[in-house]
Amino acid sequence: MSSLFLLAYFFGGFFLANAVPHVVSGMMGRSFQSPFAKPPGEGLSSSSINVLWGFFNIVIGYLLVCRVGDFQLRDTADILALGAGAFLISLLSPRHFGRFNGGHVTNLS
């Protein structure tokens, strides 16, 4: 197994998990932060922009997971790489976006 494949699966998990809040917020008709807002990543983008951004993340995640190497659900290394990417963005997002969306940020240290 090439470590480059595992890196692709890591970022695939990152993009797939990042798609969730954008698609969900957009489908609920809510504005949410996106790279297209002013300032980028802090201001709000429309729900339509968030749906588009979320689906773009899904496409990139699909390409990284399903088109790079031979991703196997039963291969522990493949799943750990994908899960680590998803876990990392899931852990970092509340720390960044909680201040904009009224979330409580807990200090992990």
C-alpha positions as CSV (number, residue, x, y, z in Angstrom):
1,M,0.0,0.0,0.0
2,S,1.4,3.3,-1.0
3,S,1.5,6.0,1.6
4,L,0.4,8.4,-1.1
5,F,-2.9,6.4,-1.4
6,L,-3.3,6.7,2.4
7,L,-2.7,10.4,2.2
8,A,-5.4,10.7,-0.5
9,Y,-7.8,8.7,1.7
10,F,-7.0,11.0,4.6
11,F,-7.9,14.1,2.6
12,G,-10.9,12.2,1.1
13,G,-12.3,11.8,4.6
14,F,-11.5,15.5,5.3
15,F,-13.5,16.6,2.3
16,L,-16.4,14.2,2.8
17,A,-16.8,15.3,6.4
18,N,-16.5,18.9,5.5
19,A,-19.4,18.5,3.0
20,V,-21.9,17.6,5.8
21,P,-22.4,21.0,7.5
22,H,-22.5,22.9,4.2
23,V,-25.1,20.6,2.6
24,V,-27.2,20.4,5.7
25,S,-27.1,24.1,6.3
26,G,-27.9,24.8,2.7
27,M,-30.8,22.3,2.7
28,M,-32.2,23.9,5.8
29,G,-32.1,27.3,4.0
30,R,-29.5,28.7,6.5
31,S,-26.5,30.8,5.7
32,F,-23.2,29.4,6.8
33,Q,-19.5,30.2,6.5
34,S,-17.7,29.3,3.3
35,P,-14.5,30.2,1.4
36,F,-16.6,32.5,-0.8
37,A,-17.9,34.8,2.0
38,K,-16.3,38.0,3.0
39,P,-14.1,37.6,4.9
40,P,-13.5,34.0,3.6
41,G,-14.3,31.3,6.2
42,E,-15.8,33.9,8.6
43,G,-18.6,35.7,6.8
44,L,-21.9,34.0,5.8
45,S,-22.6,32.6,2.3
46,S,-26.1,31.9,1.1
47,S,-27.7,28.5,1.5
48,S,-27.4,27.9,-2.3
49,I,-23.7,28.6,-2.2
50,N,-23.3,26.2,0.7
51,V,-25.1,23.4,-1.1
52,L,-22.8,23.9,-4.1
53,W,-19.7,24.0,-1.9
54,G,-20.9,20.9,0.0
55,F,-21.4,18.9,-3.2
56,F,-18.1,20.1,-4.6
57,N,-16.5,18.6,-1.4
58,I,-18.4,15.4,-2.0
59,V,-17.0,15.2,-5.5
60,I,-13.4,15.8,-4.4
61,G,-13.8,13.3,-1.5
62,Y,-15.2,10.7,-4.0
63,L,-12.3,11.3,-6.4
64,L,-9.7,10.9,-3.6
65,V,-11.3,7.8,-2.1
66,C,-12.7,5.9,-5.0
67,R,-10.4,6.9,-7.9
68,V,-7.0,6.9,-6.2
69,G,-5.5,3.5,-5.5
70,D,-7.9,0.7,-4.6
71,F,-9.8,1.8,-1.4
72,Q,-11.1,-1.2,0.5
73,L,-13.6,-0.9,3.3
74,R,-12.1,-4.1,4.9
75,D,-8.6,-2.7,4.9
76,T,-7.9,-1.3,8.3
77,A,-5.2,1.2,7.0
78,D,-7.6,2.6,4.4
79,I,-10.4,3.1,6.9
80,L,-8.0,4.6,9.5
81,A,-6.7,7.1,7.0
82,L,-10.2,8.1,5.9
83,G,-11.5,8.2,9.5
84,A,-8.5,10.3,10.7
85,G,-9.2,12.9,8.0
86,A,-12.9,13.0,8.9
87,F,-12.1,13.1,12.6
88,L,-9.5,15.9,12.3
89,I,-11.9,18.3,10.5
90,S,-14.7,17.3,12.8
91,L,-12.5,18.2,15.8
92,L,-11.1,21.4,14.4
93,S,-14.4,22.8,12.9
94,P,-16.1,23.5,16.2
95,R,-13.1,25.4,17.5
96,H,-13.2,27.7,14.4
97,F,-16.9,28.0,13.7
98,G,-18.3,27.8,17.2
99,R,-17.5,31.4,17.8
100,F,-19.6,32.4,14.8
101,N,-22.6,30.0,15.4
102,G,-23.0,30.3,19.2
103,G,-21.4,26.9,19.9
104,H,-19.5,26.2,23.1
105,V,-15.8,25.6,22.5
106,T,-14.1,23.3,25.1
107,N,-10.4,23.6,25.7
108,L,-9.0,20.1,25.2
109,S,-5.7,20.8,26.9
